[in-house]
Amino acid sequence: MIKINEIYCTDCVDFMKKMKKDFVDLTVTSPPYDDLRNYNGYVFKCDEIAKELFRITKKGGVVVWVVGDKIKNGNKTLTSFKQALTFQSMGFNVHDVMIYKKKNTPFMRSNAYTNCYEYMFVFSKGSPKTFNPLKEPTVRNGYEMLVSNKKADGINKKVLGKLNKEKVKTNIWEYAVGLGGSTKDKIAFKHPAIFPENLAKDHILSWSNQGDLVFDPMCGSGTTCKIAMQHQRNYLGCDISQEYVDVAKKRIKSAPIQISLDSL
Ligand SMILES: C[S@@+](CC[C@H](N)C(=O)[O-])C[C@H]1O[C@@H](n2cnc3c(N)ncnc32)[C@H](O)[C@@H]1O
């Protein structure tokens, strides 16, 4: 029996096969990137993962798949897009292809511009059932004389109008990475490839509501699970490495619960 609000050490395909269909509201995850890192003997089966994720995701549920490409002999692998096509062939909509821009990135190339982003594919099972759009402040707001539509006389009239204080964010999200950026939890850096807590938070708030089940099938240091727990979601995680599962469990145990405004 799978208990929620737990992290398990297992292969994610075997784990998902034990889950009921239409079980998970939101998945936020990041697979191993090509063979950039050598995780303890993982076997990566993208088509089986996509197939099982489709089965366990509720109708209207979302899978956020964060991934970057390796450069091999001067050639980008485009594994990210091959994986996205696999998800599409399993029945998911490619709802959006978002960019995770890194504020600080040390990996320079001598003959190309410094890469500063990864993809965040947003796959959905049908139309997303939840979208709580995140907003950002506008540069100009308040009342201003605004250009109104030109009529046949060609005169550009201005009328007093109100500019909004906030607008919905674009689909390029920027985060600081490294200690203090991705997280303040030193223990998380026992894992070589964590994503920022704020990235997990922004997706969790966007595509799920309190009480929903948020899943990470390759949870590494437990970023998604920790942030889901802190925002009053249920979580479920697994990773093939016992070492990372131990890190994730310790991290979650010492994480303070956040009181979010919508729970007051
Ligand atoms: C990019 S890392 C995820 C990092 C995570 N997002 C975080 O913030 O810590 C990918 C993880 O996938 C795990 N992994 C690889 N193959 C797996 C499999 N078949 N089943 C479960 N986990 C797997 C690796 O052990 C690794 O921790």
Ligand as a Chemical Component Dictionary entry (heavy atoms), coordinates in Angstrom:
data_LIG
# 
_chem_comp.id                   LIG 
_chem_comp.type                 NON-POLYMER 
_chem_comp.pdbx_formal_charge   0 
_chem_comp.three_letter_code    LIG 
# 
loop_
_chem_comp_atom.comp_id 
_chem_comp_atom.atom_id 
_chem_comp_atom.alt_atom_id 
_chem_comp_atom.type_symbol 
_chem_comp_atom.charge 
_chem_comp_atom.model_Cartn_x 
_chem_comp_atom.model_Cartn_y 
_chem_comp_atom.model_Cartn_z 
_chem_comp_atom.pdbx_ordinal 
LIG C1  C1  C 0  17.939 15.809 -11.903 1  
LIG S1  S1  S 1  17.803 14.778 -10.501 2  
LIG C2  C2  C 0  16.392 15.415 -9.646  3  
LIG C3  C3  C 0  16.748 16.503 -8.660  4  
LIG C4  C4  C 0  15.555 17.077 -7.899  5  
LIG N1  N1  N 0  14.650 17.804 -8.758  6  
LIG C5  C5  C 0  16.022 17.985 -6.766  7  
LIG O1  O1  O 0  15.675 19.199 -6.759  8  
LIG O2  O2  O -1 16.753 17.514 -5.900  9  
LIG C6  C6  C 0  17.227 13.271 -11.163 10 
LIG C7  C7  C 0  17.046 12.148 -10.144 11 
LIG O3  O3  O 0  16.476 11.020 -10.821 12 
LIG C8  C8  C 0  16.840 9.863  -10.093 13 
LIG N2  N2  N 0  16.536 8.710  -10.946 14 
LIG C9  C9  C 0  17.150 8.332  -12.085 15 
LIG N3  N3  N 0  16.538 7.264  -12.619 16 
LIG C10 C10 C 0  15.488 6.960  -11.807 17 
LIG C11 C11 C 0  14.470 5.972  -11.835 18 
LIG N4  N4  N 0  14.421 5.057  -12.819 19 
LIG N5  N5  N 0  13.537 5.963  -10.840 20 
LIG C12 C12 C 0  13.590 6.878  -9.832  21 
LIG N6  N6  N 0  14.558 7.836  -9.762  22 
LIG C13 C13 C 0  15.489 7.886  -10.735 23 
LIG C14 C14 C 0  18.328 10.118 -9.783  24 
LIG O4  O4  O 0  18.771 9.332  -8.681  25 
LIG C15 C15 C 0  18.304 11.630 -9.482  26 
LIG O5  O5  O 0  18.243 11.885 -8.094  27 
# 
loop_
_chem_comp_bond.comp_id 
_chem_comp_bond.atom_id_1 
_chem_comp_bond.atom_id_2 
_chem_comp_bond.value_order 
_chem_comp_bond.pdbx_ordinal 
LIG C1  S1  SING 1  
LIG S1  C2  SING 2  
LIG S1  C6  SING 3  
LIG C2  C3  SING 4  
LIG C3  C4  SING 5  
LIG C4  N1  SING 6  
LIG C4  C5  SING 7  
LIG C5  O1  DOUB 8  
LIG C5  O2  SING 9  
LIG C6  C7  SING 10 
LIG C7  O3  SING 11 
LIG C7  C15 SING 12 
LIG O3  C8  SING 13 
LIG C8  N2  SING 14 
LIG C8  C14 SING 15 
LIG N2  C9  SING 16 
LIG N2  C13 SING 17 
LIG C9  N3  DOUB 18 
LIG N3  C10 SING 19 
LIG C10 C11 SING 20 
LIG C10 C13 DOUB 21 
LIG C11 N4  SING 22 
LIG C11 N5  DOUB 23 
LIG N5  C12 SING 24 
LIG C12 N6  DOUB 25 
LIG N6  C13 SING 26 
LIG C14 O4  SING 27 
LIG C14 C15 SING 28 
LIG C15 O5  SING 29 
# 
